[in-house]
């Protein structure tokens, strides 16, 4: 690596372990919370996961209000609704529980309890003037990393666009990570969120903004995912695999927080917004095709990735060894049941101009290991539209 100045910052405190959610009341009190707004989604509420939080709050006489109107790709208007509820109820601490949609919304509500205007005023990077109310993030999926990151990704449903708010002030105060809360996650969601975590680790590792601290985290996350994702998908009750996947997701978030990502995430934003493709799924569809495009930008690292995922590369050329990383990830996708293509979600050739033009505006493009043209991005999408490229050989 070229000798250069780099910075690593982690504003969020982490508490991790089986049963960790039982410590929620002591954290609420330590942060000065007197009334809690719990932000979640209907599925997590129905599954009884929210009850795992409210029971210890009730036992400790800590009042709370539940806002559960969060949908996948959360509507930016939900932030306004939840903020009004929090203010009217006198809530001074936010607890987000669920996947990335709930956590991203909870973080944004925390910001708006202490900042003027509307959350739309802060779309972009480093536009938030002051820290918000305390936020405790309780993830129930092993993938998004939202419990640590600076980002809230919100959807403008009318414009069919995704809007990102990025600020160190948007990092949760505490990430309260309990693997037991992920055990009931269905296999398809386990697979998709696991691929999201892998994409975080891998894109951070090979991009141009990587640094020694983040590299170590990327490598550790990829090793843990390689060992545990298949097991977590096919044996959802396996608490050891769930434990390590949640930890891998957390570590991957720590890796990409200071580095950003790459072309998979740049393309995932417009594709997800326009075609309603779940974020983890669209990253899984794109990742091998982006890797194939990026190989020449860092052959040594892609060779290393191949080894992490079990490929034998001793007697191969550097290029051949690097190419094995792509086939390894395609095989992983097939093993965990992700066989969809972009075409399955209705993406056609006629859609590509608008998709790639929006993707090119992403801050993930400048750090990608290979500088793409608009035509390059189209070719990646075309490959991801093909069933033959999405399935393992």
N, C-alpha and C positions, 0 to 999 in steps of 0.2 A: 504494500500500500504506500502511496505517495505520502511523505511526511506533511501533515497539515494539522491545523488547529481543529478540534472538534469539541462538541459539548454534549453532555448527557445529563438530563434532569428528570426526576421522577417525583412529582408533587404528591402522589397518592401513597397512603399507607396501605399495606397488604396484610390481611389476616386470612390464612388458608388452612383448611383441614376439615376432616369429617366432623360434622356437628358444630361447625363454627357459627352457624346461624343463631345458635342459642345464646351467643354473646352479644347479640344486637342491642339489648337494653343498656348494657354498660357503655357501649359506644355512643348511643344516643345521648346519654347523660354526660359523658366525657366531652362531647361536642356542644353541649349547652342546649340541646333540643328539649323543648317542652311539649310540642305537639308535632306529630309526624304526618306527612303526606306520603302514602305508599303509591307508587306509580307502577302499574303492571298491565297485562293484557287479559282478555277473557279466558283464553286457554289455560294460562298459568293459574288464574283464579279458580276455574272449574277443577283443575287437577289437584287442588288443595295445597299448592305450594305456598300461596300467600298466607294460609293458615299457620304454616311453620314459622312465619315471622310475627303474625299478630298474637299468637298464643303467649310467647315470652313478653311481648309488650304489655298485654293485659295483666299478666302475672306481676308485672312491675309497675302497674298503675300509670302507664304511659299512654296518653290518648293518641288516636290516629284517625285519619280519614283515608279511604281508598279511592283512587282514580284508576279505573280499569278499561278506559275507552281507547286503548292503544291497538292499532292495526299494523300488519306487516308494512314495511316502508312507511313509517309513521308520518301522518299528516302534520305539516308544520302548524296548522291551526289548532291541533291538540295541545300544543305548548301554551297557546293563549288560554284555552279552556281550563287546563290544569293549573295555570298560574292564577287565574281568577279564583278558582276553588281554594287554592292554598292560602291566598290572601284573605279571602272571606272567612276561612276557618281558623285563621291565626296560626297556620303551620310555619315553623321556622327551621325545619329540617326535612330533607327529601330522602326517601328510600326507594330506589329503583330495583325491581325484581323481575327477571325474565331474560329474554334475549336482547340483541342489540337495539331493537326498536324501543323497548321499554327503557333501557338504560340511557339511550341517546336522548329520549324525551325527558327523562328525570334530570339529566345533567342540564338540559336547556332550561327547564323550569327553575332549577337552582340558580342559574344565572339571572333569570328575569325577576327573581325575588329581591335582587340587589342592584339591578341596572335599569335605567330608564328605557322607554320606548317599547319596541317590538323585537322579537327574536330575529326577524328579517333584517333588522338594522345591523346585525352582527354576522351576516353571512360572509364568509371569507376567512382570512387568517389574521389573528392578532388584532381584532377590532373591538374586543370586549374591554371596557375601561377598568372594571374592578371585579374582584372575586365575588362569587355568589354565595347563597346560603349553603351550609354543609350538605353534601350529598354522599350517601352510602349506597354503593352499587353492589347488588347481589346477583351474580350471573346464574342462569339456569341452563345455559348452553355453553359448549366448549368450542368457541369459534371467533366471535366478533372482537373480543378484547376491549369492548367498550368500557369495561370496568376500570380501565387504566388510561385510555387514550384521550388526546386533546380534542377529538372530533365528535360532533353530533351530526349525523346524516339524516336529513328530514326531507319529506316529499311535498312538492307543490302539485297536488292532484290535478288541478285544472290545467296547469302548464305542462304536465307530464314531465316534470324535471325534479332532480334531486339537488338539494341545497345543503352545503356543509358549513358548519360553524366550527372554527378551529382556534383554540386558545388554551394556554396553560391554565387559565382560570376555569376552563371547562372540564378539567380532570376531576374525578370524584375525590372527595376527601379521604374516603376509605373504600377499598375493595374487599368485601367480605365474601370469601369464596369457599363454598361448602360443596364438595363433590357429591354428597348424598342427594342434593337437589337436582342433579343431572341424570340420575339413574332411570327415571321414568321417561326420558326423552325418546321419542320414536326413532327407529332405525334410519329412515330417510333424512330426518333433521340432524341426527347424529352425524351421518355421512356428509351432508352439505356443510354443516358448521365446521366439521373437522377439516374439510378441504379449504374452507375460508382461512382457518388458522394456518394451514400449510402454506397457502398463498401468501399470507402475511410474512411468515418466516422466510420463505424462499425468495420472494421479490425483494425483501429488505436485504437479504444476504448478497444478491448478485448486483444490486443497483449501484449507481455511482456515488451515492451519499453514505454508503456503509462505513462503519468505523469499528475500531477494535472491540468496544463494549457491545455494540449491537450485533456484531458478527458472532461473538461467543453465544449470545442469546439465540440468534437464528439457528445456529448449529444444534444447540441443545434442544430447541423446540422441534426441529426436523427429526432428530433422533428419537425423541419421545413419540412423535406422531407415527413414524415408521413402525415402531414397536407396538403401538396401542390402538391405532384407529380401526383397523379391521376387527379386533376383538371387541372394542366398544360398540361397533355397529351390529355384530352378529350375536354378542352376548351382553346385551344392555344392562343386565344385572351385575356384571363383573365390576365391582367397586374399585378394584385396583386399576383397571383400564380407564374407568371414568375419572378417577383421581388424577392419573397421569395425563389424560387428554385435557382436563381443565387446567392443569398446571402448564402444559405445553401451550395452550391458547394464551394464558397469562404471559408467559415468557415471550411468545411471538409478538404480543402487543408491546411489550417492553422493547423489543427489537425495532419495530417499525415506527414507534412514536417519534423518534428524532430523525428518521431517515426517509419517510414516505415509502412508496411501493414501486409500481411499475405499470406496464401496459394492460395487464389483466384487470387491475382495478380502474385504470383510466377508461377502459371500454365497458366495464361492468356497470358504471354509473348510468350512462345513457341507455344501455340495453335493459337494465333493471327497471328504470323509470318508465320507458316506453312500452316494454313488453311484459312487465310484471313478472320477471324472472327472479326467484329468490336469490338473494345476494350470494350465498354460499354456492348455490347451484351454478350461477353464471360464472363465478370464478373458477369452479371446477371444470366447466366446459371450455373456458378460455385458456386455462393454465398451460396445458401441454403445447398448445399452438403458439402461445407467447414464448414459452421456453425454446421451442424449435427456432423461432425467429431470433432470440437473444443469444443463442449458443456462442456465436463468434465473438460476442462482447466479453465473454469470460469463460473460456473453455475449461480452465483449471477448476473453477468453482463448480461448474456443471458436472465434471468428472467426479468431484467430491460428493455431490448430491447423489449421483448414481450409486456410489458405494454405500451411502447412508441407507438407501432403499434396496440394498441387497444385490446389486449388480456386480458381477465379476468383471473387472476391467484390466487385470494384470497384463494381458497379452494383446491389448488393443492399442491403436494409435490414440493420441489425445482427442482427436475429433470423434473417433468412434466411441471412445469412453464417455465423452460428454453427451453424445446422442443417446446413450443408454439411460440417461436421466429422464429423457422424454418418454421412452417406452416404459420405464419403471412407474412413472406417474399415471400413464394410461392404464397400466395393469392395476394399480391401486384403485383408480376410479371404477374399473370393471368389477373388481372384487367387492367393493362396497355398494354396488348397484347404481352408480351414476352413469347412465348410458344416453342421457338426453343430448340433443344437439340444439344449436340456435334455431334451426329450422322447425324443430318440434314446438317452439314457442312463437312461430309465425314470422320469424325474421327472413326477409327476402333480399335479393340483390338491390331492389329499388329503395330499400331502407338504409343502405350502407353509407351513402353520402352524408346524410344528417347525423348518423351515429358517429362516424369517424371525425367529422368536423367538431362535434361537441367533445369527443374524447380528447382531441388534440389540445383542448384548453385546460386539461387537467394538470395539476401540479405534479402528478406522478410521471408525466411524459419526460420532463427534463432530466430526471434522475435515472431513467431506464438505461440499461447498459448499452443499447444500440439506439441511435437516433432514428425514429421512424418517419416515413412520409405518409401522407394520407393514403396512398395506394398500398403501402405496407400494412396499415391498419385494416384496410379492406381485405387484403389477402389473409390476414389472421382470422377475420370474421368468416370469410368464405371457408377456410379450413374447419372452423368450429361449426359451420352449418352442415358439414358432411358427416354422415354416419360412420364412414370408414375411418375417419381421423379420431372420432370420439371413443371408439372401442379399441380395446387392446388387441394386438395381433396374435 
